[in-house]
Amino acid sequence: MTRSSVPGLLLLALAALAVARPAGADQNQQTSDAEWRAMDNCAHEAFRKFPDYTHESNLKREAYRRACLRKKGLPAPDDPLPQPH
């Protein structure tokens, strides 16, 4: 084997590894992306519904976000919301 063929073989081996990735990894990534997107949509929807930064609006926004997450079967915090002043 000549010295010039070693880089070519390394590139070929790397290409073979890239093509042979397990299909489950792609499915897991797609599932994760979909869950993150749904969580982000809940946060955006809550902000559109309660855009102010008052204490009361912050509480309503967080309650709405948590309800949206639960409705979609996503993890939501269980700790109680602070009481309004």
C-alpha positions as CSV (number, residue, x, y, z in Angstrom):
1,M,0.0,0.0,0.0
2,T,1.4,3.4,-0.9
3,R,1.4,6.4,1.3
4,S,-0.9,8.3,-1.0
5,S,-3.7,5.6,-0.8
6,V,-4.0,5.8,3.0
7,P,-5.9,9.1,3.1
8,G,-8.3,7.7,0.4
9,L,-9.0,4.6,2.5
10,L,-9.6,6.7,5.6
11,L,-12.1,8.9,3.7
12,L,-13.8,5.8,2.3
13,A,-14.1,4.3,5.8
14,L,-15.5,7.5,7.3
15,A,-18.1,7.6,4.4
16,A,-19.1,4.0,5.1
17,L,-19.6,4.8,8.8
18,A,-21.7,7.9,8.0
19,V,-24.0,5.8,5.8
20,A,-24.3,3.0,8.3
21,R,-25.8,5.0,11.1
22,P,-28.6,3.2,13.0
23,A,-32.1,4.2,11.9
24,G,-33.3,4.4,15.5
25,A,-31.1,7.4,16.1
26,D,-32.9,9.4,13.5
27,Q,-36.3,8.4,14.9
28,N,-35.3,9.4,18.4
29,Q,-34.0,12.7,17.1
30,Q,-37.3,13.3,15.3
31,T,-39.3,12.5,18.3
32,S,-37.2,14.8,20.5
33,D,-37.4,17.6,18.0
34,A,-41.2,17.2,17.8
35,E,-41.5,17.4,21.6
36,W,-39.3,20.4,21.9
37,R,-41.3,22.1,19.1
38,A,-44.6,21.4,20.9
39,M,-43.1,22.8,24.2
40,D,-41.9,25.9,22.4
41,N,-45.3,26.3,20.8
42,C,-47.0,26.2,24.2
43,A,-44.7,28.9,25.5
44,H,-45.3,31.1,22.4
45,E,-49.0,30.6,22.6
46,A,-49.0,31.5,26.3
47,F,-47.0,34.7,25.6
48,R,-49.4,35.7,22.8
49,K,-52.4,35.2,25.2
50,F,-50.7,37.1,28.1
51,P,-48.1,39.5,26.7
52,D,-47.7,41.8,29.7
53,Y,-45.0,41.5,32.2
54,T,-47.1,42.2,35.3
55,H,-47.0,39.8,38.1
56,E,-50.6,38.7,37.4
57,S,-49.9,38.2,33.7
58,N,-46.8,36.2,34.4
59,L,-48.8,33.9,36.7
60,K,-51.5,33.4,34.1
61,R,-49.0,32.8,31.3
62,E,-47.2,30.1,33.3
63,A,-50.5,28.5,34.3
64,Y,-51.6,28.5,30.6
65,R,-48.2,27.1,29.5
66,R,-48.4,24.3,32.1
67,A,-52.0,23.4,31.1
68,C,-50.9,23.3,27.4
69,L,-48.0,21.0,28.2
70,R,-50.3,18.7,30.1
71,K,-52.9,18.7,27.4
72,K,-50.3,17.6,24.9
73,G,-48.9,14.9,27.2
74,L,-45.6,16.6,27.8
75,P,-43.7,17.1,31.1
76,A,-44.9,20.1,33.1
77,P,-43.7,21.4,36.5
78,D,-45.8,20.2,39.4
79,D,-44.7,22.8,41.9
80,P,-47.5,25.3,42.9
81,L,-47.6,28.7,41.2
82,P,-46.9,31.7,43.5
83,Q,-49.9,33.4,44.9
84,P,-50.9,36.8,43.3
85,H,-50.2,39.8,45.5
